[in-house]
Amino acid sequence: MRRTLWAPLALSVLVPLVFQAQAAHAVTGAASGGTGVAAVATPEAGSVRAGSTHGTTAAPAAKPRPKATPKSRTRPRTVVALTFDDGDRSHTMAAKLLERHGLRGTFYINSGDLGTKGKLTRAQAAAIAKAGHEIGGHTVNHERLTDLAPEEQTETICADRRALLGMGLTVRTFAYPYGAVDASARQAARDCGYNAARTIGGIAQGPCRDCVVAEPTRPERVYEIRTPGSVRESTTLADMKRYVLRAEQSGGGLLPLAFHKVCARGCGTFSVRTAVLDQFLGWLAKRERHGTAVRTLADVTGGRVRPVPEEPAAL
């Protein structure tokens, strides 16, 4: 009853005051659909209140729309770098498998072998790079660097990088063929303009006490980044998952994995079956919720594209 009596009374007092105070704006108010009632919208509360607190009923607050969950920008604790050595022609398929799962890898190429039997062509290497993968150097013809003199090491590492850069590729990291490295090879990789270099081995493949299960996120020896050996035909899906899980459980870090050939039915000791790789990539792509991400090695180590020394003049 009180609400019924007070509402007309409140309006009878307020309406003249409003019209008197806002006479100059009457036309504007009418054009905008105003009613002449002293009503003030309060979007903060989602309600409309009359000019008096008496005899008014607040409209229920509008339900806020749920905000879209922002994509996590937290730095991953564990980073897996998927690397593929030797420029094998099966790497076109490997690149497509990675892309299917939203991942990108690093492909180490011997420039002198491009276009030869069983190897990538220049066009295929360029297409892999265009798809967002990293192309890295691997010497001209897959030479075992520890069998060479220091000047020969420098010659093949620099000539390889010079050729890849000449193809318009961005080349920032290097992989030692066979994982064979010594002090002069490390220096040659640095001198030829690489920002980092990967070897083979040094990270434990199985459980053991106080073993290294991952590199630090910023490797201490950036020109000798380690891996858990090479992935072989005998390496199972469970083995590859364990490499990642051990790194996660030990606090994270950088875990480079080294692959060679990728074949449907296996094609030698240093190969992985297509189905096994596909399953591993599908599992790995979902590890982001566990703080694990996949990056190219160059993305991890960083650094600009440095120049390569000029080719020595012929005598």
C-alpha positions in Angstrom: 0.0 0.0 0.0 2.8 2.4 0.9 4.6 1.8 -2.4 1.3 2.6 -4.3 0.8 5.9 -2.5 4.4 7.1 -2.6 5.1 6.5 -6.3 2.5 9.0 -7.6 3.5 11.5 -4.9 7.2 11.3 -5.8 6.4 11.7 -9.5 4.2 14.7 -8.9 7.0 16.5 -7.1 9.8 15.6 -9.3 8.4 15.9 -12.8 7.9 19.8 -12.7 11.4 20.2 -11.3 12.9 18.1 -14.0 11.1 20.0 -16.8 12.0 23.3 -15.3 15.7 22.4 -15.0 16.0 20.8 -18.4 13.7 23.0 -20.5 16.6 23.9 -22.8 17.1 20.2 -23.5 13.5 19.3 -24.1 14.0 18.9 -27.9 17.1 16.9 -27.5 15.5 14.7 -24.9 12.5 14.0 -27.1 14.8 13.2 -30.1 16.6 10.7 -28.1 13.4 9.0 -26.8 13.5 10.7 -23.4 10.3 10.5 -21.3 10.9 13.5 -19.1 11.1 11.3 -16.1 14.0 11.9 -13.8 15.5 8.4 -14.3 19.2 7.9 -14.2 20.8 4.7 -15.6 23.4 3.2 -13.4 25.2 0.6 -15.5 27.6 -0.2 -12.7 24.7 -1.6 -10.7 22.7 -2.6 -13.8 19.6 -0.8 -12.4 17.4 2.3 -13.0 16.5 4.5 -10.1 13.9 7.3 -9.9 14.9 10.7 -8.6 13.8 9.7 -5.1 14.7 6.6 -3.1 11.1 6.3 -2.0 8.7 4.1 -3.8 11.3 2.8 -6.3 12.3 -0.8 -7.1 15.8 -1.5 -8.3 15.9 -3.6 -11.5 17.9 -6.8 -11.0 21.6 -6.4 -11.9 22.5 -7.7 -15.4 24.5 -10.9 -15.4 28.0 -10.1 -16.6 29.1 -12.1 -19.7 31.9 -14.6 -18.9 35.2 -13.4 -20.2 37.2 -15.5 -22.6 40.0 -17.3 -20.9 43.2 -15.6 -22.1 45.8 -17.9 -23.7 48.5 -18.6 -21.2 51.7 -16.6 -21.7 53.6 -18.4 -18.9 57.1 -19.3 -19.9 57.2 -23.1 -20.3 59.3 -25.0 -17.7 60.2 -27.7 -20.2 61.1 -27.0 -23.9 61.4 -29.9 -26.4 63.4 -29.2 -29.6 62.6 -31.7 -32.4 65.6 -31.9 -34.7 66.0 -33.9 -37.9 69.4 -34.5 -39.3 70.9 -35.1 -42.8 68.3 -33.5 -45.1 66.7 -36.8 -45.9 63.8 -36.7 -48.4 61.5 -38.2 -45.8 61.7 -34.9 -43.9 59.1 -33.4 -46.1 56.7 -35.9 -44.5 58.1 -35.2 -41.1 57.5 -31.5 -41.5 53.9 -32.1 -42.5 53.4 -34.4 -39.5 54.7 -31.6 -37.2 52.4 -29.0 -38.9 49.4 -31.3 -38.4 49.9 -31.1 -34.7 50.7 -27.3 -34.7 54.4 -27.9 -34.1 57.6 -26.8 -35.8 61.0 -28.4 -35.9 64.7 -27.9 -36.8 66.0 -29.5 -40.0 69.8 -29.9 -40.3 70.9 -30.0 -43.9 74.1 -30.9 -45.7 74.1 -28.3 -48.5 76.3 -30.3 -50.8 73.9 -33.3 -50.8 70.8 -31.3 -51.7 69.2 -32.8 -54.8 71.1 -36.1 -54.6 69.5 -39.5 -54.3 67.4 -39.8 -51.2 68.0 -36.2 -50.1 65.9 -33.1 -50.1 65.9 -30.8 -53.1 66.6 -27.1 -52.8 62.9 -26.4 -53.4 61.8 -28.9 -50.7 64.2 -27.3 -48.2 62.8 -23.9 -49.0 59.3 -25.1 -48.6 60.1 -26.5 -45.2 61.5 -23.2 -44.2 58.5 -21.3 -45.6 56.2 -23.5 -43.4 57.9 -22.0 -40.3 60.5 -24.7 -39.5 64.1 -23.9 -38.8 66.8 -24.8 -41.3 70.3 -25.4 -39.8 73.7 -26.3 -41.0 75.3 -29.8 -40.9 78.6 -29.4 -43.0 78.8 -29.6 -46.8 78.9 -33.4 -47.1 78.3 -34.8 -43.6 82.0 -34.9 -42.7 83.1 -36.3 -39.4 84.7 -33.2 -38.0 87.0 -34.9 -35.5 88.8 -36.5 -38.5 89.6 -33.2 -39.9 92.2 -30.6 -39.2 91.0 -27.3 -37.7 91.2 -25.4 -40.9 89.3 -28.1 -42.7 86.6 -28.0 -40.0 86.2 -24.3 -40.5 86.1 -24.7 -44.3 83.2 -27.2 -44.4 81.2 -25.6 -41.7 81.5 -22.1 -43.2 81.0 -23.2 -46.8 77.8 -25.1 -45.8 76.4 -22.1 -44.0 77.4 -19.8 -46.8 75.5 -22.0 -49.3 72.4 -22.2 -47.2 72.3 -18.4 -46.6 72.8 -18.0 -50.4 69.5 -19.9 -50.9 67.8 -17.2 -48.8 67.5 -19.4 -45.7 67.8 -18.1 -42.2 70.6 -20.3 -40.6 71.4 -19.7 -37.0 72.2 -23.2 -35.4 74.4 -26.1 -36.4 74.5 -29.9 -35.7 77.8 -31.9 -35.7 77.6 -34.9 -38.0 77.7 -38.1 -35.9 77.7 -35.9 -32.9 81.5 -35.8 -33.3 82.9 -32.6 -31.7 86.1 -31.3 -30.2 87.4 -27.9 -29.1 88.4 -26.7 -32.6 85.0 -27.8 -34.1 83.2 -25.8 -31.4 85.4 -22.8 -32.3 84.7 -23.2 -36.0 81.0 -23.3 -35.4 81.3 -20.0 -33.5 83.6 -18.4 -36.1 81.3 -19.4 -39.0 78.5 -17.3 -37.4 76.4 -19.9 -35.7 74.7 -18.9 -32.4 74.5 -22.5 -31.1 75.4 -26.1 -32.0 73.9 -29.4 -31.1 75.8 -32.7 -30.6 74.5 -36.2 -29.9 74.4 -37.9 -26.5 75.1 -36.6 -23.0 71.5 -36.8 -21.7 70.5 -40.0 -20.0 68.2 -42.4 -22.0 67.2 -44.5 -19.0 66.7 -44.0 -15.3 69.9 -43.5 -13.2 70.9 -41.6 -10.1 72.2 -38.0 -10.6 72.0 -38.3 -14.4 71.5 -35.3 -16.7 67.9 -35.6 -18.0 67.8 -32.2 -19.8 69.9 -29.2 -20.6 69.3 -26.0 -18.6 66.8 -23.8 -20.5 69.8 -21.6 -21.3 72.5 -24.2 -22.0 75.8 -23.6 -20.3 77.8 -24.9 -23.3 75.8 -23.4 -26.1 78.1 -24.9 -28.8 77.7 -28.4 -27.5 74.0 -28.8 -26.7 73.3 -32.4 -25.7 70.5 -35.0 -26.5 69.5 -38.4 -25.3 71.4 -40.0 -28.1 69.6 -40.4 -31.5 66.1 -41.8 -31.8 66.5 -45.2 -33.4 64.2 -47.8 -35.0 64.3 -49.6 -31.6 63.3 -46.5 -29.7 59.6 -47.0 -28.6 56.9 -44.4 -28.2 57.1 -45.1 -24.4 60.8 -44.3 -24.5 60.3 -40.9 -26.1 57.5 -40.1 -23.7 59.8 -41.0 -20.8 62.5 -38.6 -22.0 59.9 -35.8 -21.7 58.4 -36.9 -18.5 61.8 -37.2 -16.8 62.6 -33.7 -17.8 59.3 -32.4 -16.5 59.6 -34.3 -13.2 63.2 -33.0 -12.7 62.1 -29.3 -12.9 62.2 -28.8 -16.7 64.9 -27.5 -19.0 65.7 -27.9 -22.7 65.3 -31.4 -24.2 66.5 -31.7 -27.8 65.6 -34.9 -29.6 67.6 -36.0 -32.7 65.8 -37.9 -35.5 67.1 -39.0 -38.8 64.9 -40.9 -41.4 61.2 -41.1 -41.0 59.6 -44.2 -42.7 56.3 -46.1 -42.8 57.9 -49.4 -42.2 61.3 -48.6 -40.8 64.4 -47.9 -42.9 67.5 -48.7 -41.0 68.9 -48.3 -37.5 68.6 -44.5 -37.4 65.0 -44.2 -38.3 61.6 -43.8 -36.7 58.3 -45.2 -38.0 55.8 -42.6 -39.3 53.0 -43.9 -37.0 55.2 -43.8 -33.9 56.3 -40.2 -34.6 52.8 -39.2 -35.3 51.6 -40.6 -32.0 54.4 -39.0 -30.1 53.7 -35.6 -31.7 50.0 -35.9 -30.8 50.9 -36.7 -27.2 53.6 -34.0 -27.0 51.3 -31.3 -28.4 49.0 -31.8 -25.4 51.8 -31.3 -22.8 51.4 -27.6 -22.7 49.0 -27.9 -19.7 51.9 -29.5 -17.9 54.3 -26.6 -18.7 55.9 -28.2 -21.7 56.3 -26.6 -25.1 57.9 -27.4 -28.5 60.3 -24.8 -30.0 62.9 -24.7 -32.7 66.5 -24.7 -31.3 67.1 -21.2 -32.7 64.0 -19.9 -30.9 65.4 -21.3 -27.6 69.0 -20.1 -28.0 68.1 -16.8 -29.7 70.5 -14.4 -31.4 70.5 -12.5 -34.6 71.6 -13.9 -38.0 75.3 -13.3 -37.9 77.4 -12.9 -41.1 79.6 -15.8 -42.3 83.2 -15.1 -43.1 83.9 -14.5 -46.8 85.2 -17.4 -48.8 89.0 -17.4 -49.0 90.4 -16.2 -52.3 91.7 -19.0 -54.5 95.5 -19.1 -54.7 
